[in-house]
């Protein structure tokens, strides 16, 4: 009988051990699933942190770009003349023409073309000039645009004159721009 009782005790211990092992395996499987979820969250959080660090590293560069943009805005605000400066601007164009010995043949009234943020003032100019003088005059206008006021040449046509081969009929349409409201200066 002791063998039978020993065998029963042994079977009972094996059953209990198998049950405990199965229970532990089930608990371990659940814990492994939770651990995988936590690892996935950690990896996702690490990617987010890495992305955030990359964005933070961009801040100085973006601040520098904002400063450059503010400087460009200030420059263009400075080169947009006030409405009362438009006639003076066209007078500067006339002075530059005289400097290069260019004769004005016709100076049309400037036309006002309303726009969204600014008003465009266009003026038609007819003049007589040689190619070299005209080139110097146009370069002078470009200098004026870069240094003082925003000026744009909308149209340029040159016609030769058979009676005077070194002097050509030149027609220009020149525009300048005036801000409708005074700029605030800050973004």
C-alpha positions as CSV (number, residue, x, y, z in Angstrom):
1,X,0.0,0.0,0.0
2,X,2.7,2.3,0.6
3,X,3.8,1.9,-2.9
4,X,0.3,2.8,-4.0
5,X,0.2,5.8,-1.7
6,X,3.7,6.8,-2.9
7,X,2.6,6.5,-6.5
8,X,-0.5,8.5,-5.8
9,X,1.5,11.1,-4.0
10,X,4.0,11.2,-6.9
11,X,1.2,11.5,-9.5
12,X,-0.4,14.2,-7.4
13,X,2.9,16.1,-7.2
14,X,3.4,15.7,-11.0
15,X,-0.2,17.0,-11.6
16,X,0.4,19.9,-9.2
17,X,3.8,20.6,-10.8
18,X,2.3,20.5,-14.3
19,X,-0.6,22.8,-13.2
20,X,1.8,25.2,-11.6
21,X,4.0,25.1,-14.7
22,X,0.9,25.8,-16.9
23,X,-0.2,28.6,-14.6
24,X,3.3,30.1,-14.6
25,X,3.5,29.8,-18.4
26,X,0.1,31.5,-18.8
27,X,1.2,34.3,-16.4
28,X,4.6,34.6,-18.2
29,X,2.8,34.8,-21.6
30,X,0.6,37.6,-20.3
31,X,3.7,39.4,-18.9
32,X,5.6,39.0,-22.1
33,X,2.7,40.5,-24.0
34,X,2.6,43.4,-21.6
35,X,6.4,43.8,-21.9
36,X,6.1,43.9,-25.7
37,X,3.5,46.6,-25.4
38,X,5.7,48.6,-23.0
39,X,8.7,48.1,-25.4
40,X,6.7,49.4,-28.3
41,X,5.6,52.4,-26.3
42,X,9.2,53.1,-25.2
43,X,10.4,52.9,-28.9
44,X,7.6,55.2,-29.9
45,X,8.4,57.6,-27.2
46,X,12.2,57.5,-28.1
47,X,11.3,58.3,-31.7
48,X,9.1,61.2,-30.5
49,X,12.0,62.5,-28.3
50,X,14.4,62.1,-31.2
51,X,12.1,64.1,-33.5
52,X,11.6,66.8,-30.8
53,X,15.4,67.1,-30.4
54,X,15.8,67.5,-34.2
55,X,13.1,70.2,-34.2
56,X,14.8,71.9,-31.2
57,X,18.1,71.9,-33.1
58,X,16.4,73.7,-35.9
59,X,15.3,76.6,-33.7
60,X,18.5,78.7,-34.0
61,X,18.5,78.3,-37.8
62,X,14.9,79.3,-38.0
63,X,15.4,82.3,-35.8
64,X,18.3,83.4,-38.0
65,X,16.0,83.0,-41.1
66,X,13.3,85.1,-39.4
67,X,15.9,87.8,-38.7
68,X,17.0,87.8,-42.3
69,X,13.4,88.0,-43.4
70,X,12.8,90.9,-41.1
71,X,15.8,92.7,-42.6
72,X,14.5,92.0,-46.2
73,X,11.0,93.3,-45.1
74,X,12.6,96.5,-43.6
75,X,14.6,97.0,-46.9
76,X,11.5,96.7,-49.1
77,X,9.5,98.9,-46.7
78,X,12.3,101.5,-47.1
79,X,12.3,101.3,-50.9
80,X,8.5,101.7,-51.2
81,X,8.1,105.4,-51.6
82,X,5.3,107.4,-50.0
83,X,2.8,108.7,-52.5
84,X,4.2,112.2,-52.3
85,X,7.6,110.9,-53.3
86,X,6.5,109.5,-56.6
87,X,7.0,112.7,-58.6
88,X,10.5,113.1,-57.0
89,X,11.3,109.6,-58.0
90,X,10.4,110.2,-61.6
91,X,12.5,113.4,-61.4
92,X,15.5,111.2,-60.3
93,X,14.9,109.2,-63.5
94,X,15.0,112.4,-65.5
95,X,18.3,113.4,-63.8
96,X,19.8,110.1,-64.6
97,X,18.8,110.5,-68.2
98,X,20.4,113.9,-68.4
99,X,23.6,112.5,-66.8
100,X,23.8,110.0,-69.8
101,X,22.9,112.7,-72.4
102,X,19.6,111.1,-73.2
103,X,16.8,113.3,-74.5
104,X,13.3,112.9,-73.3
105,X,10.9,113.2,-76.2
106,X,7.7,112.6,-74.3
107,X,7.0,112.1,-70.7
108,X,3.4,110.8,-70.1
109,X,1.4,111.4,-66.9
110,X,1.9,108.6,-64.5
111,X,-1.1,106.3,-64.1
112,X,-2.2,105.0,-60.7
113,X,-3.1,101.3,-60.6
114,X,-4.6,100.3,-57.3
115,X,-3.6,96.9,-55.9
116,X,-4.0,94.9,-52.7
117,X,-1.2,96.0,-50.4
118,X,0.3,98.7,-52.6
119,X,-0.6,101.1,-55.4
120,X,1.4,100.9,-58.7
121,X,2.4,104.1,-60.5
122,X,3.2,103.6,-64.1
123,X,4.8,106.2,-66.4
124,X,5.3,106.0,-70.1
125,X,8.6,107.6,-71.3
126,X,9.8,108.2,-74.9
127,X,13.4,109.1,-75.3
128,X,16.2,109.2,-77.9
129,X,19.5,107.5,-77.0
130,X,22.3,105.4,-78.4
131,X,22.7,101.8,-77.2
132,X,25.6,102.6,-74.9
133,X,23.8,105.6,-73.2
134,X,20.6,103.6,-72.9
135,X,22.6,100.7,-71.3
136,X,24.2,103.1,-68.8
137,X,20.8,104.7,-68.1
138,X,19.2,101.3,-67.4
139,X,22.1,100.2,-65.2
140,X,21.6,103.5,-63.3
141,X,17.9,102.7,-62.8
142,X,18.9,99.3,-61.5
143,X,21.3,101.0,-59.0
144,X,18.5,103.3,-58.0
145,X,16.3,100.3,-57.4
146,X,18.9,98.5,-55.3
147,X,19.9,101.6,-53.3
148,X,16.9,103.9,-52.9
149,X,13.5,103.0,-54.4
150,X,11.8,100.0,-55.9
151,X,11.5,100.7,-59.7
152,X,10.5,98.3,-62.4
153,X,10.8,98.5,-66.1
154,X,7.6,97.0,-67.5
155,X,8.2,97.5,-71.1
156,X,11.1,98.5,-73.4
157,X,11.1,98.9,-77.1
158,X,13.9,100.3,-79.3
159,X,13.4,101.5,-82.9
160,X,16.3,102.6,-85.1
161,X,16.2,105.9,-87.0
162,X,17.7,105.7,-90.5
163,X,18.4,109.4,-90.4
164,X,20.4,109.2,-87.2
165,X,21.9,105.7,-86.9
166,X,23.5,106.3,-83.5
167,X,20.3,107.6,-81.9
168,X,17.3,105.4,-81.4
169,X,13.7,105.9,-80.4
170,X,13.2,104.2,-77.1
171,X,9.9,103.7,-75.3
172,X,9.8,102.6,-71.7
173,X,7.0,102.0,-69.2
174,X,8.4,102.4,-65.7
175,X,6.6,101.5,-62.5
176,X,7.1,102.2,-58.9
177,X,5.1,101.1,-55.9
178,X,3.6,102.8,-52.9
179,X,2.4,100.9,-49.8
180,X,-1.3,101.6,-49.0
181,X,-0.7,101.7,-45.3
182,X,2.3,102.5,-43.2
183,X,4.1,99.2,-42.3
184,X,4.1,98.2,-38.7
185,X,7.7,97.0,-38.8
186,X,7.2,93.7,-36.9
187,X,6.0,90.4,-38.1
